[in-house]
Amino acid sequence: MSEVLDQPTSTTFNMQQTEEQKFIAQSIRDFGNKEIRPYLMDWDESQEFPVELFRKLGELGYMGVLVPEEYGGSGLGYLEYVTVVSEISKICGSIGLSVAAHNSLCTNHILMFGNETQKSTYLPKLASGEWIGAWALTEPNTGSDAMRMKCVAKKEGNEWVLNGTKCWITHGKSSNVVVVIARTGELLDSRGMTAFVVERGTPGLKAGKKENKLGMRASETAEVIFEDCRIPEENVLGEVGEGFIQAMKILDGGRISIASLGLGIAKGAYEASLKYAKEREQFGKPIARFQAIAFKLADMATKIEAGELLTLQAADMKNRGLKMTKEAAIAKYYTSEISVQIATDAVQIFGGYGYTKDFPVEKFYRDSKLCTIGEGTSEIQKLVISREVLK
């Protein structure tokens, strides 16, 4: 009986930050106040993707958080990863999104499914920030319905020839390497897709339209186009036909990324609101003293606490190798939705000032919405959760 009781469960994790997590959080705050906060609205207005900033983040170890030290990474776990993404996102959602996509999608796909040569070739450059990574799954007509993808790869001798267009790709123009999932078999066959790694400069690989977005404007989103793009056999990640299955496993971890992103945006909006409500006076007293505002702050704090617990639970399970499809989907769904709610309430607390670009909550408001869409919409998360609970 004691052996059964000693087995780890999905809820046995310590909520208290470790010294390493505290150090990471402080280091990001210091870095962000110097390197991000003064420029974030300029980047937002111009939609500039600040590539050099990511080189600096790489020097700090935040572009290869999960990559083992033997490949030049930080060798940290998912609890530390949550700290990295959420702390950056408290300052700027765009930068948080790009750090998340680089780490959990492109880099993590190579880490999880690449062979030793592929890992040794690409991971050190990605982990250092020397190279920026992109991950290409979505197509113009296949968002949630990825099994109907039209981007195809055909074998010709010792090469694969890729043709098709991927869209909504983070770092679609500026990336140095792209992990792409293309159809190599029959339509709707879950084993009819394969993952490939393609370097920028490969003939036939080019960037298409860059999206003009509501929010997350400093995180580049663009089409990736393949026109008779020839890549060698050794650029296949894992086995031929495993691409879709690999992608679903990558997205489990990716949901922790977006949960962390939403959590950070929610915290940023809440902290700005709390400070403002204590300083802003109406009718002779701070507006925080009015119940209408105090209750909004109470709701914000409660939702953030719950979202953080759900996110850390999924991260802890991922660290321990436990199945966490349901828990990651719940964390992503809940945290992305409360991010929008909290950012909306933040604008309301700021009133007219919250509707201007002179105060931070306007940007949190715009950035938050992406969390309910990217890496699986809220509706898809509910589909995943319902399937898991009905098993």
KOLZA-847815 format. One record per residue (C-alpha): x negated, y, z. Coordinates in steps of 0.25 Angstrom, whole numbers, plus 5000, padded with zeros to 4 digits. Layout:
BEGIN
XYZ;...
//
This chain:
BEGIN
500050005000;498950105003;498350074990;499650124983;499650244992;498250284988;498550284973;498550424968;499850484964;500250604955;500350694967;499150664975;498250784972;497750904980;498351044976;497151114983;496151174973;494851114974;493551204975;493251174961;494651224957;494551344965;493251374959;493751354945;494951454948;494051564953;493051544942;494251564932;494751684939;493451744939;493151714924;494551754920;494551884927;493251924919;493451854906;494951834904;495851934911;495152064905;495452014891;496651924891;497652024886;496652064874;496551924870;498051904871;498352034863;497351994852;497651844853;496151824854;495651684858;494451724867;493451614863;492251664871;493051654883;493251504882;491751494880;491551564894;492651474900;491851354894;490651404902;491451394914;491851254911;493351284908;493351234894;493051094898;493651074911;494050934909;492750894901;491750804909;490450874912;489750774903;490350844891;490150984896;491451004903;491851034918;492250894921;493450944929;494850884931;496250934928;496451004942;495351094938;495851104924;497151154929;496451264937;495651304925;496851324916;497751384926;496751484931;496351534917;497851544914;498151624926;497351734919;497651704904;498551594899;497851604885;496551564890;497151464899;497851394887;496551394879;495751334890;496851234892;496951194878;495451184876;495251094888;496451004888;496750984873;495550984864;494450964874;495250864882;495650784870;494150764866;493850724881;494950624882;494950554868;493550594862;492450494861;491050524867;490550594854;491750684853;491750714868;490250744867;490350834855;491550914858;491750924873;490551004877;490851114867;492251114872;491951114886;490951224885;491951314878;490951314866;492051254858;493551284859;494551164857;495851154850;496851034851;497851024839;499150944840;500251034837;500751054823;501751154817;502851054817;502450964828;502351024842;502950934852;503150834841;501650804839;501950664833;502450724820;501150804817;500750824802;499250854804;498650724798;497250654798;496950554787;495750464787;494850474776;493550394777;492850434790;493650564791;494950614795;495650724786;496550814794;497750894788;498750974795;499051094804;499051104819;499651224826;499751294840;498351254842;497551324853;496251364848;496651324834;495751434828;494551444838;494351304842;493051234838;493651094839;495051044837;495650914842;496850884832;497850774833;498250734818;499150624813;498450504808;499550404807;501050404805;502050514809;502650504823;501650394827;500950424840;499750344836;499750414822;498850534827;497450554830;496550664837;495350724830;494350824834;494050934823;492951034824;493151174819;492451194806;492851064801;493351084786;494851084785;495051134800;495551274801;496351364809;497751414805;498751524811;498451574825;499751594833;500151734838;500751694851;501651744862;500651704873;499251634875;498751734864;497351714868;497351564866;497251534851;498351454845;498251424830;498451324819;497351214816;497451174801;496751044795;496651034780;495850914776;495050924788;494050804788;493550754801;492650634804;493150504811;492350534823;493250654826;494450564830;494750584845;495050444851;495750344841;496550374828;497950374832;497850414846;497950564844;499450584848;499250504861;497950574864;498650714862;499750674872;498750634883;498050764880;499350844882;499550784896;498250854900;498650974892;499950984900;499151014912;498451124904;499651194901;500251174915;498951234920;499051354910;500551374914;500151374929;499051474927;499951574919;501051554930;500051584941;499451704933;500851764931;501251734946;500051794952;500151924943;501651924948;501351904962;500252024962;501152114955;502352084964;501552124976;501052254970;502252304962;503252384970;504652424968;505652484978;504552504987;503952364989;503152264981;504152184971;503652054978;504452094990;505752084981;506351944982;506551944967;505051954964;504651864976;505551754972;504951754958;503551744964;504051634973;504551554961;503251584953;502451524965;503251404966;503251374951;501751384951;501551294963;502351184957;501651204943;500351194949;500651064957;501251004944;499951044936;498950994947;499750864948;499650834933;498150874933;497850784945;498550664938;497750694926;496450694934;496750564940;497150494926;498550484930;499650494920;500250634921;501050654908;502250684916;501550774926;500750854916;502050874908;502750924921;501651014925;501551074911;503051094909;503351154923;502051244923;502251294909;503751334912;503451404925;502351474919;503351544910;504351564921;503251624930;502751714919;504151764916;504351794931;503051864931;503451964920;504751984928;503952024941;503152124933;504352184926;504052274915;502552264918;502652114916;503052144902;501852214898;500452164894;499852254905;500152144916;499751994915;501151924916;501551964902;500451874897;500751764906;502251774902;501851754887;500751654890;501651564899;502551514888;501551434880;501451344892;502851294889;502451264875;501051224873;500551074875;502051024875;503251114877;504051114890;505051034883;504050924879;503550924894;504950894898;505050784888;503650724893;504150734907;505550674905;504850554897;503950534909;505050534920;505950444911;504950334910;
//
